[in-house]
Amino acid sequence: MPLRIRLRMKLALAALLIALHVTTLAVAVFPRPAPGYQAYFIDHTRRCWPTEEEAEQMRHLALPDRLRTDAMPPLTGCAIFTSGWKGPSSGGVWTVGPASTLTLPVNASVTALRFSFVTYSWRFESLRLRMRVIGSDQAPVDMVFPAGRIVSEVLPLPPSHGAFVEIELHIDNPESPLFSGEGLEWRPLGANLLEIEFQHAAP
């Protein structure tokens, strides 16, 4: 084999090995965990890490027509609060950051969902929140409510919704209790979800 060809092969092999080492180093220094792992273990915006058996149970949940978030079984909260939520508390479940998602099992007779929220009483400005059904072309529902007041709003569902509905909440102005001198929670919190009511079509 000519010397020139052998030299080119060696250079190509060296370049391949260098690229492999650089890729390995990049993965070690800048890991890219799976979204679920990131949300649960790093960002703490997912409430649980279900086993395969629990995940199967979560796909067959039956919820009451009026669901209070401060009295839910842990597996129900795990199934519903997909991302962007604080851990459970006696007063409800808080959104974390500017975006949160819910995944709700609904039957065919459910036409709308009524959400009840409250926010911190120490806020200096009203909380602005927007809800929409993911994958639907329906207009989002905008909410503006003063600090410390419970506000309820109805979110209509598309007529042809499936067995599960994904809902996105966007909070324009979440605030950190720690930075405001009102607690030890450093993450920006927005709205405290108190209750979800499933509204059915008239018989």
N, C-alpha and C positions, 0 to 999 in steps of 0.2 A: 504494500500500500504506500503510495507517495507520501513524502513527509508533510506536504502541504495539507493533504486530507486528514492525516493523523492529528496535525496541529489544530485544525478546525474542529475536529471531533472532541479534542480535549478542552478547547475553549468553550464549546457548547455545553459539555458536561459540567465544567466549572461554573458557567453562568446558571445552569439549572440548579446546582447545589446551593449557590448563593441565594437564588430566588427562594428556594425551599427554606433555608435558614432564616431569611428575612421575614417570610410569611409566618413561620413558627414563632419568631420573636414578637412579631406584631400581635399575634393572637394571645401570647402570654402577657404582654404589656397592656394591650387594649382589648380585653375579652369582650365578646358580644353574646351575652347570655340570652336564652330564650325569653320571649316577652313575659310569659307567666312567672318564670324564675325571677326576672328583673323586678316585676311588680310586687311579688311576695317577699323576697328576701332582701332586696336592695332599696326599692322605693317605698315599700310598705303601703302600697295603695291597693293591694289585693288582700282580702281578709283571710284566705286559707289556701292550702295546697292539697287538694283532695286526692285520695287514693283512687284506683280504677273502680273499685266497688262503690265508693261514694259518688264518683262522677256518674256512674250508671244510675244511682238513686236520684241524683240531681236532675236527670233528664225526665223523670216521671213525678215531679213534684205536683201536689195539689194544694193550692193556696186558698185561704178564705177570701170572701169578697171584701173584707176590711182587714188589711194587714198592718198591724202596728210594728214598727221596726225595733222597738225596745223590748219586744217579747217574742222574738223569733228563735226557733231552734238554730243551732250553729250551721247545720247543713243547708238550711233555707237561705241564710245570709250568704253563705259561700256561693250558692247558685245564682243569686239575684245580683249581688254587688260585684259586677265583673271587674271594674277597674276604677281607680280614682276615688276611693272611699276610705275613711278612717275606720279603726276598729270599733266594735260594738260598745255601747254605753247605755246607761239607764235612761238617757234622755233622747235616744235616737241614733242616727248614723249621719256623720258629717261628710260633705264632699271635700276632697283634697285637691288643691290646684285649680287650674282653669277649666278642666274637662273631666267628666265622670260618665260612666256608662252603666246601664242596668240591662239585665236580660230577664224578662218576665214570661212565664208560661201563661198563655191565655187560651180560653176555648172560643169557639166560633161565635158565641152569643155576646161576648164582650165588645162593646162599641167605643168605650172611652175609659181613661184612667184619671182619677182625681188624686193629685198629690198635695200633701200638706207639709209646708216648710216653716222653719223659723231660723233667724240668724242671731248673732250676738247683740246684746243690748248696748254694748259699749261702742259699737260702730259709729263713725261720724257721718257716714253717708248711707243711703239706701242700697241694698244689695240688688244687683241686676243679674238675672238668670234667664237663660233661653233653653227650651226643651224641644227636641224633635225626634220623630221616629226614624231610625236609620234605614235607608233604602226606600223611603217614601218621598213623594214629591209634594206632600202636604206642607203648608207653611208652618214654621216653628211657632211655639207659644212663648211669648215674652212675659217675664214677670219682673216687677220692681216692687220691693216691699221694704218698709222702714225697719230699722233695728229693733229687735225684741218683739216684733209682732208676728203672730202665726198667720200665714197666708195660704189659701188653697187655690188651685188652678186645675182646670180640666184639660187633658190632652186627648183629642179625638184620635181614634185608630183608623187606619185605612180599611175599607170594607173587606178587602181580600187578604187580611193579615193571616199569617201562619200560626202554628202552635206556639211559637216563641216570638216575642217582640223585643227588639233591641232599641233602647232609648238613650240618646246622648244629651247630657246636660252641659251647657257652657256657662261658666261664671265669669263675668267681666272683671270683677274686683274682689277676689278672695283676699283675706288678711290673716297674718300670723298672730296668734295670741301672744307669743313670746316677744315679737318685735313691738307689739302695742302695749306691753307691760301688763297683760291680763292673764298670764299663765305660762306654762312651760312648753307648750306645743309649738315647735318651730315651723311646722309646715303651714302653708296658707290654707285656711279653711274658709268655706263659703256658706253653704246652706245646710241646715240640719233637717234631714228628711224624717218626719214623724210618722206619717201614715200614707198608705196607698189604698185607694178604694177602686175596685173593679166594677164598672157600671155596665149593665146588660141591656140589650134591646128589650123593649116592651113586649110581653107575650102576646 
